[in-house]
Amino acid sequence: MQIDFHHAVTYVAARIAGFDHKEADIIAHASQYVDDATCAGVIKFDIKAMYKRINSSHKTIDFDNFNPLEDLLVWMPFHFLPGNGGADPGDNPDGAFIHKLVATPDSQVAREMVQAAILDQDKPYSLHRLGITMHVYADTWAHQGFAGVLHRINELSDFDEIDDSGVFEGGLKGIFDKFVGKTVPPLGHAQANVFPDMPFLSWKYRNGHGDIVDRNNCDIFCRAADALCRAMQEYRRRTFPATPITGIGDEDMKKIRALFMDQKEKDENKRHEAWLRAIKGSDGKAFSFGPATISYAEDGEKSWKSLALGDGADRDAEHVYVYNDSFLSSDWKLFHDALQLHLFTVSHDILPRFGICAA
């Protein structure tokens, strides 16, 4: 999934779940920032204070993608959560260990991850953690069938588009033959290119088991959006016991489905812009929570990082920032606090219960 889902759809699901604009904005921003937090290391301040951050993603072209340890620290806990074949703790799916690592939608592993975030609401970064959790939870649908490690189980072939969207010139097979083929390593869904991320796409392929898989991304994305809403309603129920667990209502879901299908556009940012207009009610048909204005800045002066560090430009590891007490309560710092807790919880608390050592 890309920014149109992780930011805009997550915001919509959060508002329908009952969060107010400010809360939903934090949740949605944190969800998208999981894909954009590509830098790790120590932030140094002029008063000798320091802050060590971790990253939750890599750039597309990054040699760390070939580092097995980085797979366990980045791709597995933040994008390809192991599904244990849908089995309960103590049980194993059929086959080798690699089958435990394949992402499975709404797996028992995923539910324990969501429950951990629901139960942990007393920290200043709880909403940031919920946003991170919603990113990973959504990806269990989009990334189903793929493992966040380099392995032949992720090798794919025989691509075809079931309903021609008119978007991919030469068809999916042509893209694979021209740009992917055997030159792209079998890490996650790398060989599937952006196909799992396109909300409007219906397609099929042969997976690493040799099986033909048919996928309707719109149906998958709609189920994911509803599940996110239900999870966030469960979160709110801890504070507001009367919160109903209804998921997304028919009218809102109809609007969501239409937005998924009508934006037949490869550029995620153009699809995102259409979602921002819809959330604003520019078409005269606002969502049930009413018109709202949201935005997202990965970098620059309006980004979380710039607001926290007072510097819109990325600096090298030796750069020394001017310290301000507001850093401790900044969204950027709280996001990175939550990122580290998520990693520890998934890798050290949850996955071992399912017989998965990935820390």
ABEGO torsion letter per residue (X at the ends): XBAAAAAAAAAAAAAAAGBBAAAAAAAAAAAAAAAABABBEBBBBAAGBBBBBBBABBBABBAAAABAAAAAAAAAAAABBBAGGGBBBGBBBBEBAAAAABBBBGBAAAAAAAAAAAABAABAAAAAAAAAAAAAAAAAAAABGBBABBBAAABBBGBBBABBAGABBGEAAAAAAAABEAABBBBEAAAAEAAAABAABBBBBBBAAGBBBBBBAAAAAAAAAAAAAAAAAAAAAAABAABBBAEBBAAAAAAAAAAAAABBBABAAAAAAAAAAAAAGAAGBBBAAEBBBBBBBABEAABAAAAAAGBABBBBAABBBBBBAAAAABAAAAAAAAAAAAAAAAAAAAAAAAGBBAX
